[in-house]
């Protein structure tokens, strides 16, 4: 799954367009490498988002099979580091 789709499907960001803009700005890193929106994520990847107030890191636990997941099941798909 593409990193921008994963970010929106797992509710890390609210909309896919926001995820795409973040990737274009270069504030999203996958395994400490700046990537484009088309980069595929795999289980075990570490995704870091550099916000103005500090960075947040997430670990990919599962790849969603649907467009979005319920917020109550977010812990099954992503772990905040």
C-alpha positions, 0 to 999 in steps of 0.5 A: 500500500502507498504511504499516503493511502496508509496514512489516511486509512489508519487515521494518522492524518485526516485526509489523503490530500493532507498526507500527499502535501506532507510528503511533497514538503519532505516532512515524512520519512520512512525508515529515516529516508524522505520518500514520495507519496508512491512509496510502498510501506511494509509491515515493520516500517517506521514512519516519522512525521516532522511537525513544527512542535516535534516529530512523531514516529509510528510503526506499521503493524498491519496493512489495511485491506479497506479504504479506512479502518474504524478509529477503535481498531487503529491500535491493530494497524499502527503503533505510536513510538 
